Amino acid sequence: MGTRIPVSINGNLVADPELSYGESGIAHAKLRVAVNQRFQAADGTWRDGIPVFHNVSAFRALAENVAASLKKGDPVTVTGDLEFRSYEKDGAQHEARRIVAEVVGPDLRFGTTSYERTPKATPTVTMGNPEHVQSEPSVTNGSGWVPTMPATSPSVAGASTNGPQM
């Protein structure tokens, strides 16, 4: 049984994320993140410390989105659980640690990015037959809520029931 400790790290990817799928079809992305502390030397100059490398695992949609969005060298922030495991290999006992990610994102202190929601398939009812359900891509916010457009729209261009649009 492993021990889990909540952690957050900021660092840089040392390689492109490796995406694979398990036998059950669950996506798994492996990341390696270097965290390098900076310190001020006695002469007042800033220096890099010794980097600490962390193995990070992301699963399911997070894994797919990480693999599609991030690449080697990107500054990232990772939040998750630090997991310690022990295993036996070639008759010797070994220990390993990794961060099982809950959240991974670009560190925006060093650049900009644009955000694009991943379309999700949600069931919709076809007209005239409430028992026939088909999947249609839509956008959700992760809580199951699906944004919808109003049933009617203003007939005059630029007119709105909410006042003037800017």
NORVEN-V593534 format. One record per backbone hydrogen bond with DSSP energy under -1.0 kcal/mol. NH is the residue of the N-H (numbers start at 1). CO is the residue of the C=O. Records with the same first field share a line. If there is no record, write none. Layout:
BEGIN
NH->CO ; CO
END
This chain:
BEGIN
5->82
7->80
9->78
11->76
12->34
13->74
14->32
18->30
20->28
22->26
25->22
28->20
29->58
30->18
31->56
33->54
34->12
35->52
39->47
41->45
44->41
47->39
49->37
52->35
54->33
56->31
57->99
58->29
60->27
64->60
65->61
66->62
67->63
68->64
69->65
70->66
73->13
74->71
76->11
77->105
78->9
79->103
80->7
81->100
82->5
83->98
84->3
85->96
87->94
89->92
92->89
94->87
96->85
98->83
99->55
100->81
101->57
102->79
103->79
105->77
107->75
110->107
120->138
122->136
124->134
126->132
129->126
132->129
134->124
136->122
138->120
141->145
159->156
END
